[in-house]
Amino acid sequence: MTTRTETDSMGAVEVPADRLWGAQTQRSHDNFAIGGERMPREVVHAIARVKQAGAEVNGEFGGLAPEVAQAIAAAAAEVADGRWDDHFPLVVWQTGSGTQSNMNVNEVIANLASERLGGGRGQARTVHPNDDVNRGQSSNDVVPTAMAIAAATLVERRLIPAGRALAAALAAKATAWREVVIIGRTHLMDATPLRLGDQAAAWARQIEAAVDGVAATLPRLRELAIGGTAVGTGLGAPVGFADAMVARLAALTGLALTAAPSKFEAMSAHDAAVATSGALRTLAVALTKITSDIRLYGSGPRAGLGELTLPANEPGSSIMPGKVNPTQVEAMQMIAARVLGNDVTIGVAGAGGQLQLNACKPVIADALLQSLRLLADGMDSLRVHCVDGLAPASDAIADHLERSLMLVTALAPRLGYDVAARVAHHALAEGTTLREAVLALGLLPADEFDRLVRPENMLGPGR
């Protein structure tokens, strides 16, 4: 491998000649060969967007020559658009401030900007990664700013739309299934009837409420630490830099970004990310419950409930021909398990700050963004490949409803609780229907039983 020699404040280091990163990136690459989880691309792109805004604002403030500011801004925009992703090799398991990833971005942009201005790379570059690209900034305010932008973008543009679409699909089933009456179950045991549409409406409401909970965390998530520099005081940044950066970033991203009321809080703690993760936990719990219900209703097709027909998307067994499994349900339940685990990670990491810095930033970013991606993708997949194709299995529903012992509840006002319970126990012991049990016990004539025990009249108050 051909290399070039670069130097930083610690001395010389060899860097692959075809790579745009520099000495500080190379040191991190060499010293943190841990796992394979790279810093999320969304964070890298968001850091680059901060650099673009920084170049433009510094150019306007007179901190950078116009041609240097323009070159940095143009190079940063390319990085933010994903054109140079191969030049960001660093893993999540690095310094807790994310400084090495900030420097990775600084070095790549500095080399790109230098080449735009006719200079070279490394020691031959005419743009400095610290003095120019990082001007008025610190990793300690850049990285949390990038985390906020990356997370808010995924919440607004991926998770909320996916959640709303899933809720709408479930609400459509609620309408379509309005007249389908099924037997209810509590404790997994037969209970009184309900509409299948009411069950689907409950699922839709769970998703709506959980997504609303995530959306409610956005205002704090969109508060930016930029302008706080090293410890929150803003040392090294010009007066007005923080507000100018927030305005520029809002324009570049299309997000309703605001300046953090306390830069000290935004850099030393990540409570906003913890809160968003907590809301994602609620969504994951809701999705687990809903998909568990769908799995139970679809179980069988002959030895389970079999009251819902799930789409047959792929073969379910390598040995049992014709077997079809609830694979979308299983995928969502695994996603939910990962999200719940990520929430624990984020909570522990969020509590891991000391004094003026939380030093667990990369793992918070990685876990939060993974949860957002998985939930958004998973909800889209569940909707398209499962929910849209769900259909009631009418024969199974009718059979279970007819044979349910808990329809006896309709007889309690007429016979009393104890006698009605005797009817249910008799029917269970003899393997008969409630109707047959009532007639065998001589409690009611057939026509009165048929008038009293009508599932469609057991669906609301006073019926």
N, C-alpha and C positions, 0 to 999 in steps of 0.2 A: 504494500500500500504506500503510495506516495504521500508524503506529509509536508507541512510547512511549519516552521518554528514560530510560535507566538509567545509573547510575554505578558504577564500581568503583574500585580503588586507582589506576587509570591515567586516570580521568576519565570523561566522558560518552560514551555510544554509543546509537545508535538500534536498537531491537529491534522486530520485527513485533508489533503489539498483540495478535494472536490466538495468539501462541506463549508457552509456559510457561517457556522458557529465559530467561536473563538476559544481562548484559553480557559475562561471560567467554566464554560459549558463542558469542555473536555475534562476538566478536573472532576466535575460532578459525575460525568459519564463513567469515568474510571473508578471513582471512589464509592459509588452507590449502585453496584451491580446487584440489585435486590429486586426479585420478582420481575414481572413483565408489564406491570400496569403503568403505562406512560401518563404523564400529566394530561388531563383531558384536553382534547383539541379545542373544545369550547372555551376553556380558560386561556389557552395560548392565543386563540383568535381575539379574545376580549382584551388580553394584555396588549396585543398589537393595536387594537382600536384605541386604547389609552395612549399608546405612543403616537398614533396619528393625530389624536386630539392635542397631545402635548406639543408636537412639532408645530401645529397650526397656531396654537395659543402662544407658544414661545416666540414664534415668528412675528405675531402681531404685537407682542410685548417688547420686542426688540432684543430678546435674549439669544436669538439665532439669526444668522444672516438669511435673507429671503431665499436664496438658492439652496442653502442647506436645509432650511425648514421644509421647503417644497420636496426635496429629494427624500428626506426622512418620512414625510407624510405619504408620499407615493409608495415608498417601499413598505411602510407599515400597512397601508391599505391592501397591498398584495398579500402580505402575510395574513391579515385578518380575513381575507377572502379565501384562504386555504391554498394558495398557489405554491407555498414552500413548506408544506407539512413534513416532508422527509427530513427537514433540518432541525427537528425538535425531538431529540432522542431521550430526554430525561424522564426518569420514573417519578412516581408519586412519592416514593420513599427517599426523601432528600431532606434538606433543611426545612424546618417547620414553618419558616416565613415564606417559603417559595422563592427565595432570593435567586436560587440558581436557575429557575425557569424564567424569572424576570430578566436575568442577565443573558440567558439563551436568546430571548426575544431581542434584547438590546443589541447583542452581537450580530445576529442575522440581519437585523435592519440596518445597523451601521455599515456592514459590508455591502449590502444591496445599495444603500444610499451613496456610498463611496464610489461604487462602480457606475452609478448614474451620473456622478460628477466627474467621471474620467479617472478616478483613483483605483487602487487595488484592494486586495483583501488583507486582513491581518495587519502586520506591521506596516503595510503599504497603504492602508486605508486613510482617507482624508476626513472621515466622520468618526467621532469617538463614541463608543457605546455608553459610557457613563456621563461624560461631559455634555454630550449633545442629545443622544436619544433619550437618556434618563434625566434630562435637565428638569429641575424643579420637582423631582419625584424621588421616592424611595420604594423599595420592594414592599415595605410595610404598609404603604397606602395603595400602591398599584395592584398588588395581588388581591386584597379584599375587594377592591373596586372591580377587578376583573371577575372575581367569584360572583359578585352581586349581578353584574351584567349578564354573565353566562346563565346563572340560575333564573333570573327574571325572564330572560329570553325564552328559555325552555318552558317555564310555567305559562307564559302568555301565549306562545305561538305553537306549543305542542301539547302540553298536558291539559290545559283548560279546553281547547277545541276537541281533543280526543274524549275527555270526560263528558262534555256536553253532548257529543254525538252518541256516545254509548247510552247516556240517560234518555236521549230522544228515541233511540231504538227500543229501549225497554218500555218507554211510555207508549210507543206505537203498539207494542205487544199487549199492553194493558188495555188499550182501546179494542184491539182485535179480539181479545179473549174475554171481553166483558160478560158475555152470556154463558161462558163455560164454567160450570159448577164442579168443584172438586171437593174431596174430603180433606179437612184440615188435619194437621198433626202437631201435637205438642208433646215434648219429651220423646219424640219419634214414635208416639203412639197415636192411634186414631182419635180425632177430635171432631168438632162440629164443622159443617161445610163452609166454604167461602168461594168466591169467584177466583178463577185463575188469573183474571185481570187484576184483581186486588193484590195478588202476590206480585205480579209484574210491576204494578204501580209502586209497591213497597221497595222493590229493587231500584226502580228509577229514582225514587226519593232519596235512597241511601247515597246513590252516586251524585245526585244534584247537591245534597247537603255537604258531602265530603269535598266536592270540587269547589263549592262556595267557601269552604274552610281554607282550602289552599289559596284561593284568590284573595282571601282576606289578609294573608300574610304578605302580599305584594308591596304595600306601601313601605314597610320597614325593609323589605328585601332590596328595594330600589334606592335606599339611602347609600350614598357613596362616601368612602373614606378619603378620596383623592384630595390632595392639598394638605393632608396631615403630615406628610413626609415621614420622618423617622419615628417620632414618638407621639405625634398628634399636634405639635405646636406649629407646624408649617415651616419650620426653619429650612432655609434654602430655596423656598418658593417665593416668587414675587407677590406683592399685595394684589389681591383680586384674582390670583391664579386659580384657587379652588372653585369659585363660582363660575369663572370662565370655562374651566374644564368640564364641570357638570353640564353647563349649557351646550358645549360642543359635543359632548358624548351623547346627550339626549338627541341632538340633531342627527348624529351619525348612526345611532342605533334605532331611533324611532320609539324609544322607551321613555316613560314618564319618570325620568331619573331626578333625584333631589340630592342636595348636599346633606350629609349626615349632621344632625344637630350637634353632636359631639364627635369630633374626629378621634378623640381618645377612646371612646366607647367602640367606635366602628373598627378600630385597629386592635384593641386589646381583648375584644370579645366578638363572638359570632352568634349572638342570641337570635338574630334574624334568621340565620340558616337553621338553627336548632328548631325555631318555631315552624318554619316551612317543612322541615323534616317531620315534625310532629303531626302536621296536617296531612302529609303523605302517608304517615303511619295509619291515620284514621281511614284514608282512602283504601289502603291495602287491606285493612281489616274488613271494610265493607265489601271489597271485591272477593275476599276469601269467603265471606258468608254467602254472597250471591252465587258464586261458582259452586260452593258446596251444595246449595239448594238445587242448582241445575243438575249437578252430578246425581243427586238422589232422585230427583224427578225423572231423570233419563236412565236410571239404572235398569239393568235387565239384558236384553229386551223381554225375557220371559221369567226370570227368577228375581226380578227387582220390582220397583214401583212401576217403571215403564209408562209414566203418564205424560212425559214429554219425549218427542222424537228429536234427537240432535242430528245435525248434518254429519254425514259419513264422508269425512275428508280424506282418510287414508286407511290402509289396513292396520289392524291393531295388534296383530300377533304374528310371530315368525313360525309358530307351530300350530295355532288354531285357525283353520281357514274360516273366513267370513266374519271374524271378530272385529268389531269396531269399538274404539275407546273414546272417552271424552277428552281428547288431547288438548283442546284449547283451554278447557277448565284446568287441566293439570299444569299447563304452561303458566296460566295466571296465578295459580296457587304457589308455584315455585317463585314467580316474580314477587308475590306478596311476602314470601318468606325472606327473600333477599332484602326487600325494602325494610322489613321489620328489623333485620340485622343491621342494615345501614343506619337506621335510626338510633340504634344503641351505639354504634361507632360514632355517629355525629354528636350524640349527647356526651359521651365520654370525652371526645376531642374538644367539644365546645367548652367543657369544664377544665380544659387543659391549659388555659392561659395563665400567665403570671405577670403581674405588674403591667407594663405598657404593651405587651404583645401576646396574642394567642399564637403559640408555636406549633399548631397542628393544622395549619391552613390547607395544605395539599390534600390530606386525607378527608377533610370536611368537604372540599370541593369535589373530589372523586366520588365519594359516597352519595352526596346530594345529587350530583348530575346523573350518576348511574340510576338512582331511584327515579328521577324525572324521566329519563329516556325509556327505562323499562316499563314504567306505568303507562306512559303515552303510547308506546308501541304495542304494549300488551292489550290496552283497552281497544285500540283500533283493530287488532287481530281478533279479539274476542267478539267484537261487534260484527265484523265482516264474515268471519268463518264459523261463528256459533250462533249468536243472538239473532241475527237476521234470518237464519234458517230454522229456528226453533218452531215446533208445531205441536199442538196437543194430540195425544194418542187417545182418541175418543172412546174406543172400546175398553181400554184399561181403566180410564177415568170412570166410565159408567159402571163397570163391574165393581170397582173399589167403593164407589159411592153407594151402590145398592146393598152391598154386604157389610157396610160399616156399622158397627155396634153403637157408635156414639150418636147416631140419629135418634137413639132412644131419648136423648135430651128433650126432644119435642113432646115426649109422652109424660115427662115429669110433672108439668102443671096439672095434667088430668089424673094421673095415677099416683103421684107423689114420688119423692126421690127413692125411697126404699123399694117400692114395688117396681119402679122402672129399672133399678139396679138388678132386681131379681130377673127381670126379662132379659137384660143384657147377659147376665151370667148363664142363664138357661140356654140362650142362643149360642153362646160360645161353647158351652159344654156339649151341646147336641150337634154343633156344626150346622145350624140352621140360620135363616134370616130372622130379623126382629119380628117381621110380620108373622112368620111361622111360629115363633115363640109365643107371641101374644095370643094367637089363636089356640095354640096347644094348652096354654095356661087358662084359657077361657076368660081373659081379662077384658077384651073389647071385641065387638063385631068387626069384620073385615073392612066394611065401608067407613067406619069411624077411624080405624087405623090409617086407611089410605088418605083420609081427610086431614088427619093430624100430622102425619109423617111425610112431609113434602120438602125435600132439600131446598128447593127454590124459595120456600117461605122461611128459611132459617138463616137468611143472609144479612139480617139487620135488626135493629131494636124493635120491640113490639110485635115481632112476627112469630 
